[in-house]
Amino acid sequence: MRLQLNNLPLGVGLGRVKQSGNNNQAFGENIRLELQEQINALRQEIELLKSQNQDLQEEINQLKGV
């Protein structure tokens, strides 16, 4: 199972809205939070893949008679 990252690539559309002052901070914080969500989703996917890999390795060992 592959997780779908539901956001556009970083930088898409960033130049469309002129930002200034505190808006830049809020905008940057939103990007940081979005990236953190994507990082967390990728970490979860890695853990799932590790678990699937371990299950497959155990199955291979059983088939080999190890």
C-alpha positions as CSV (number, residue, x, y, z in Angstrom):
1,M,0.0,0.0,0.0
2,R,1.5,3.3,-1.1
3,L,0.5,6.5,0.6
4,Q,-0.6,9.3,-1.7
5,L,0.8,12.7,-1.0
6,N,-2.1,14.9,-1.8
7,N,-0.3,18.2,-2.3
8,L,1.4,19.8,-5.3
9,P,5.2,19.8,-5.4
10,L,6.9,22.3,-3.2
11,G,7.0,25.7,-4.9
12,V,4.0,25.3,-7.2
13,G,2.0,28.4,-7.0
14,L,4.1,30.1,-4.4
15,G,4.7,33.2,-6.6
16,R,1.1,33.9,-7.4
17,V,0.3,35.8,-4.2
18,K,2.4,38.7,-3.0
19,Q,3.3,38.1,0.6
20,S,4.7,40.6,3.1
21,G,5.5,41.0,6.8
22,N,3.7,38.7,9.1
23,N,2.0,37.1,6.1
24,N,5.4,35.7,5.1
25,Q,5.8,34.1,8.6
26,A,2.3,32.5,8.4
27,F,2.9,31.4,4.9
28,G,6.2,29.8,5.9
29,E,4.7,28.2,8.9
30,N,1.9,26.6,6.7
31,I,4.6,25.2,4.4
32,R,6.5,23.9,7.4
33,L,3.4,22.2,8.8
34,E,2.6,20.7,5.4
35,L,6.1,19.3,4.9
36,Q,6.0,17.9,8.5
37,E,2.7,16.1,7.6
38,Q,4.3,14.7,4.5
39,I,7.4,13.6,6.4
40,N,5.2,11.8,9.0
41,A,3.3,10.1,6.2
42,L,6.5,8.9,4.7
43,R,7.8,7.6,8.1
44,Q,4.6,5.6,8.5
45,E,5.0,4.2,5.0
46,I,8.6,3.2,5.8
47,E,7.5,1.4,8.9
48,L,4.8,-0.4,6.9
49,L,7.3,-1.5,4.3
50,K,9.7,-2.7,7.0
51,S,7.0,-4.8,8.5
52,Q,6.0,-6.2,5.1
53,N,9.6,-6.9,4.3
54,Q,10.0,-8.8,7.6
55,D,6.9,-10.8,6.9
56,L,8.2,-11.7,3.5
57,Q,11.6,-12.7,4.8
58,E,10.0,-15.0,7.4
59,E,7.8,-16.6,4.6
60,I,10.9,-17.1,2.4
61,N,12.7,-18.7,5.3
62,Q,9.8,-21.1,5.9
63,L,9.7,-22.0,2.2
64,K,13.5,-22.7,2.4
65,G,13.0,-24.8,5.5
66,V,15.3,-22.6,7.6
